[in-house]
Amino acid sequence: MESQQLFAQQSNSVKEVTIAVEQLRKAMINADSLELDKLAAPELSYGHSGGLLQNKQEFIHSFTSGASVFVNIELSNQTVEIVDNTAIVRHLLTADTNDKGKGSGTVKINILLVWIKNKAGEWKLLARQAVKA
């Protein structure tokens, strides 16, 4: 009985995290500062494929300032692993960009996301690291 209950909890957590990842994808495209703030943990560590590391405020500002502009984002090959109150998500991100001062471009990067479930039962993005695909 315990293993079935654990499986059901993990299955539900995978669904919740998958929804949170999709909300993050949309918030990045829409530069939605309220949604980005809601999804990110206060301790966010956001790593870019070029080596830039941002905290939560810098992460949100990069979208609201136009420094990071995603025209579209496609995620593929996604895996979600739940360990207690932590989720490890990996996927390939392919996107069209239009960053301020750089013009249009494309990116193809492998992403590692770490999500934590807070005391209120909400999944928050704690860490992200990108590497060139």
BAFI-3210 file (N, C-alpha, C; in Angstrom, 3 decimals, decimal comma, padded with zeros to 6 digits):
// residues 133
n [1|2|3|4|5|6|7|8|9|10|11|12|13|14|15|16|17|18|19|20|21|22|23|24|25|26|27|28|29|30|31|32|33|34|35|36|37|38|39|40|41|42|43|44|45|46|47|48|49|50|51|52|53|54|55|56|57|58|59|60|61|62|63|64|65|66|67|68|69|70|71|72|73|74|75|76|77|78|79|80|81|82|83|84|85|86|87|88|89|90|91|92|93|94|95|96|97|98|99|100|101|102|103|104|105|106|107|108|109|110|111|112|113|114|115|116|117|118|119|120|121|122|123|124|125|126|127|128|129|130|131|132|133]
n.u [000,821|001,938|003,887|002,299|000,930|003,066|003,953|001,701|001,773|004,233|003,680|001,684|003,177|005,012|003,275|002,474|004,921|005,537|003,515|004,294|006,732|005,795|004,318|006,425|007,797|005,913|005,752|008,318|008,340|006,332|007,402|006,480|006,502|005,219|004,363|006,833|008,075|006,396|006,887|009,595|011,968|013,017|015,759|016,822|019,136|020,329|021,678|023,344|024,150|026,437|027,870|027,058|025,662|022,721|020,733|017,437|016,192|017,755|017,318|014,521|014,551|016,044|014,213|012,109|013,451|014,116|016,515|016,651|014,823|012,434|011,031|009,756|009,580|010,555|010,300|011,871|012,408|012,017|012,587|011,465|012,326|011,476|012,545|011,959|011,046|011,967|012,474|013,994|014,559|015,139|015,719|015,704|016,051|014,861|014,851|013,660|015,083|015,171|016,945|017,605|019,666|021,011|019,512|017,626|017,840|018,821|018,600|019,881|019,853|020,791|019,038|019,047|016,863|016,082|013,618|011,816|009,519|007,588|006,536|003,885|003,076|003,681|005,451|008,645|011,084|014,359|016,957|018,736|020,505|022,137|023,540|025,404|023,966]
n.v [-001,195|001,275|001,756|002,103|004,425|006,211|006,176|007,335|009,887|010,798|010,729|012,661|014,862|015,036|015,820|018,335|019,734|019,673|021,302|023,702|024,166|024,674|026,992|028,669|028,726|030,106|032,524|033,511|034,004|035,950|037,931|038,270|039,701|039,395|036,714|035,422|036,183|034,885|032,191|031,770|030,914|032,763|032,442|031,978|030,743|031,393|030,174|030,894|029,697|030,908|031,492|033,563|034,380|034,756|036,315|036,156|038,723|039,855|037,986|038,327|041,040|040,912|040,042|041,949|044,251|043,855|042,756|039,994|038,479|036,348|035,128|032,805|029,627|026,329|023,249|020,135|016,552|016,239|015,390|014,501|014,180|013,233|013,853|013,521|016,649|017,894|018,594|017,472|018,648|018,128|019,310|020,005|023,171|025,076|028,039|031,153|034,302|037,827|039,765|042,865|045,113|043,103|041,951|039,645|036,120|032,674|030,051|027,034|025,022|022,889|022,291|022,332|022,221|022,958|022,414|023,286|022,221|024,272|025,128|025,806|024,157|024,782|024,660|025,913|027,538|026,878|026,637|026,978|025,800|026,264|024,747|024,775|023,109]
n.w [000,000|000,809|-001,188|-003,450|-002,755|-002,546|-005,216|-006,443|-005,278|-006,289|-009,022|-009,190|-008,367|-010,500|-012,537|-011,514|-011,505|-014,218|-015,184|-013,922|-015,228|-017,809|-017,289|-016,623|-019,089|-020,707|-019,275|-019,652|-022,419|-022,544|-020,981|-018,365|-015,472|-012,978|-012,971|-013,335|-010,953|-009,139|-009,732|-009,232|-006,728|-003,806|-003,461|-005,961|-008,349|-011,366|-014,134|-017,165|-020,503|-021,422|-019,189|-017,505|-014,378|-012,557|-009,966|-008,448|-008,816|-010,864|-012,888|-013,409|-014,166|-016,529|-018,391|-018,248|-018,984|-021,587|-022,225|-022,391|-024,736|-025,731|-028,591|-029,252|-027,589|-027,574|-025,963|-025,555|-025,254|-022,483|-019,084|-015,822|-012,533|-009,310|-006,054|-002,875|-001,714|-003,944|-007,379|-010,324|-013,423|-016,808|-020,087|-023,647|-024,925|-027,490|-029,250|-030,663|-030,570|-029,631|-028,508|-026,821|-028,493|-029,789|-031,785|-033,896|-033,260|-032,725|-030,314|-028,952|-026,407|-023,698|-020,738|-017,195|-014,600|-011,233|-009,002|-006,044|-003,548|-001,653|001,755|001,474|-000,480|-003,088|-006,163|-006,704|-008,680|-008,064|-009,040|-012,126|-014,904|-017,921|-020,811|-023,844|-026,585]
ca.u [000,000|002,790|004,537|001,282|000,675|004,252|003,905|000,641|002,274|005,275|003,015|001,025|004,237|005,523|002,285|002,547|006,175|005,392|002,676|005,123|007,693|005,035|004,035|007,690|008,033|005,010|006,121|009,533|007,955|005,507|008,107|005,484|007,273|004,455|004,413|008,228|008,287|005,627|007,470|010,991|012,272|013,828|017,184|017,098|020,446|019,956|022,900|023,235|025,138|027,658|028,547|026,427|024,876|021,815|019,834|016,030|015,900|018,442|016,595|013,272|014,892|016,525|013,038|011,344|014,267|014,333|017,828|016,322|013,521|012,141|009,893|009,100|010,415|010,099|010,999|011,758|013,173|011,942|012,458|011,204|012,578|011,102|013,267|011,358|010,374|012,799|012,289|015,085|013,984|016,091|015,126|016,365|015,321|015,136|014,077|013,993|015,266|015,304|017,484|017,913|021,034|021,583|018,659|017,053|018,778|018,270|019,383|019,598|020,608|020,301|018,699|018,797|016,096|015,841|012,420|011,551|008,139|007,640|005,598|002,525|002,792|003,925|006,759|009,392|012,358|015,484|018,188|018,695|021,796|022,071|024,796|025,163|023,615]
ca.v [000,000|002,463|002,004|002,648|005,799|006,963|006,324|008,302|011,206|011,186|010,970|013,958|015,871|015,176|016,634|019,705|020,335|019,854|022,507|024,850|024,399|025,303|028,364|029,394|028,928|031,172|033,778|034,000|034,556|037,137|038,837|038,489|039,823|038,853|035,252|035,039|036,362|033,845|030,873|031,683|030,965|033,937|032,097|031,525|030,826|031,203|030,152|030,929|028,865|031,690|031,651|034,575|033,868|035,799|036,040|036,290|040,073|040,023|037,110|038,994|042,282|040,638|039,934|043,201|045,299|043,532|042,136|038,633|038,463|035,099|035,205|031,529|028,642|024,944|022,342|018,740|015,542|016,606|014,388|015,047|013,213|013,765|013,327|014,201|017,893|018,489|018,048|017,706|018,674|018,343|019,365|020,775|024,395|025,663|029,280|032,331|035,417|039,174|040,508|044,275|045,365|041,956|041,572|038,300|035,009|031,399|029,351|025,614|024,756|021,895|022,967|021,624|023,022|022,367|022,989|022,828|022,399|025,024|024,691|026,050|023,156|025,351|024,375|027,138|027,325|027,189|026,757|026,648|025,890|025,972|024,465|024,730|021,770]
ca.w [000,000|000,874|-002,474|-004,362|-002,341|-002,931|-006,673|-006,759|-004,898|-007,245|-010,301|-009,059|-008,337|-011,871|-013,258|-011,000|-011,966|-015,666|-015,333|-013,528|-016,316|-018,903|-016,854|-016,752|-020,526|-021,167|-018,610|-020,300|-023,720|-022,333|-020,068|-017,313|-014,229|-011,848|-013,046|-013,088|-009,518|-008,455|-010,000|-008,791|-005,301|-003,466|-003,539|-007,324|-008,993|-012,769|-014,923|-018,621|-021,198|-021,602|-017,912|-016,662|-013,268|-012,079|-008,857|-008,849|-009,311|-012,154|-013,816|-013,802|-014,858|-017,887|-019,262|-018,268|-019,620|-022,987|-022,424|-022,845|-025,396|-026,435|-029,502|-028,966|-026,905|-027,672|-025,066|-026,002|-024,507|-021,062|-018,030|-014,499|-011,468|-007,999|-004,897|-001,719|-002,111|-004,989|-008,725|-011,268|-014,766|-017,905|-021,428|-024,696|-025,231|-028,804|-029,242|-031,442|-029,643|-030,192|-027,376|-027,038|-028,913|-030,507|-032,909|-033,858|-033,221|-032,276|-029,301|-028,741|-025,184|-022,746|-019,490|-015,944|-013,652|-009,925|-008,386|-004,682|-003,101|-000,402|002,799|000,981|-001,500|-004,420|-006,751|-006,999|-009,360|-007,179|-009,811|-013,559|-015,581|-019,353|-021,527|-025,283|-027,070]
c.u [000,866|003,432|003,552|000,997|001,845|004,275|002,871|001,090|003,326|004,663|002,334|002,063|004,827|004,578|002,377|003,795|006,117|004,556|003,496|006,146|007,003|004,686|005,279|007,987|007,192|005,389|007,384|009,215|007,224|006,176|007,188|006,185|006,531|004,514|005,832|008,541|007,598|006,298|008,873|011,106|013,104|015,327|017,624|018,539|020,221|021,198|022,642|024,354|026,459|028,409|027,947|025,565|024,038|021,073|018,399|015,731|016,524|017,756|015,331|013,573|015,360|015,363|012,303|012,102|014,459|015,696|017,678|014,920|013,387|010,894|009,062|010,107|009,766|010,961|010,802|012,629|013,157|011,810|012,249|011,432|012,286|011,918|012,787|010,622|011,149|012,504|013,485|014,496|015,106|015,299|016,045|015,473|015,805|014,259|014,579|014,043|015,330|015,784|017,850|019,391|021,675|020,777|018,206|018,145|018,065|019,194|018,928|020,480|019,954|020,149|018,549|018,068|015,981|014,681|012,297|010,085|008,190|006,570|004,145|002,136|002,991|005,330|007,403|010,714|013,493|016,765|017,955|020,107|021,605|023,472|024,467|024,938|024,532]
c.v [001,261|002,771|002,561|004,107|006,697|007,203|007,365|009,718|011,693|011,523|012,337|015,080|016,102|016,047|018,094|020,419|020,592|021,096|023,755|025,192|025,102|026,747|029,233|029,707|030,099|032,524|034,377|034,624|035,887|038,200|039,253|038,503|039,252|037,332|034,743|035,125|035,246|032,477|030,694|031,763|032,210|033,689|031,687|031,774|030,425|031,323|030,062|030,092|029,594|031,962|032,702|033,900|035,011|035,336|036,288|037,660|040,306|039,196|037,807|040,250|042,035|040,512|041,265|044,330|045,061|042,919|040,690|038,651|037,156|035,297|033,934|030,617|027,274|024,098|020,924|017,848|015,808|015,377|015,112|013,935|013,889|013,059|014,137|015,463|018,644|017,810|018,448|017,571|018,932|018,409|020,124|021,970|024,907|026,903|030,273|033,493|036,736|040,102|041,936|044,433|044,235|041,579|040,131|037,237|033,733|030,811|027,902|025,199|023,640|022,586|021,953|022,601|022,254|023,134|022,442|023,106|023,085|024,524|024,885|025,053|023,644|024,984|025,690|026,770|027,808|027,437|026,364|026,778|025,472|025,676|024,381|023,286|021,382]
c.w [000,000|-000,469|-003,496|-004,036|-002,743|-004,434|-007,069|-006,420|-005,891|-008,597|-010,285|-009,054|-009,722|-012,683|-012,827|-011,512|-013,474|-015,961|-014,999|-014,615|-017,488|-018,545|-016,972|-018,219|-021,048|-020,559|-019,223|-021,658|-023,547|-021,465|-018,922|-015,951|-013,025|-011,817|-012,792|-011,595|-008,728|-008,579|-009,420|-007,274|-005,016|-003,650|-004,941|-007,751|-010,449|-013,638|-016,416|-019,252|-021,424|-020,310|-016,988|-015,604|-012,713|-010,829|-009,338|-009,459|-010,690|-013,250|-014,322|-014,608|-016,289|-018,868|-019,368|-018,957|-021,117|-023,263|-022,905|-023,419|-026,159|-027,281|-029,360|-028,289|-027,102|-026,752|-025,565|-025,127|-023,002|-020,166|-016,707|-013,491|-010,136|-006,929|-003,692|-002,187|-003,192|-006,323|-009,580|-012,666|-015,756|-019,205|-022,381|-024,999|-026,582|-028,906|-030,271|-030,457|-030,392|-029,077|-027,771|-027,396|-029,693|-031,742|-032,806|-033,913|-032,825|-031,211|-029,246|-027,573|-024,374|-021,401|-018,363|-015,034|-012,344|-009,292|-006,968|-004,341|-001,745|000,579|002,393|-000,113|-002,920|-004,890|-007,169|-007,662|-008,460|-007,976|-011,254|-014,095|-017,031|-019,865|-023,008|-025,731|-028,226]
res [m|e|s|q|q|l|f|a|q|q|s|n|s|v|k|e|v|t|i|a|v|e|q|l|r|k|a|m|i|n|a|d|s|l|e|l|d|k|l|a|a|p|e|l|s|y|g|h|s|g|g|l|l|q|n|k|q|e|f|i|h|s|f|t|s|g|a|s|v|f|v|n|i|e|l|s|n|q|t|v|e|i|v|d|n|t|a|i|v|r|h|l|l|t|a|d|t|n|d|k|g|k|g|s|g|t|v|k|i|n|i|l|l|v|w|i|k|n|k|a|g|e|w|k|l|l|a|r|q|a|v|k|a]
***
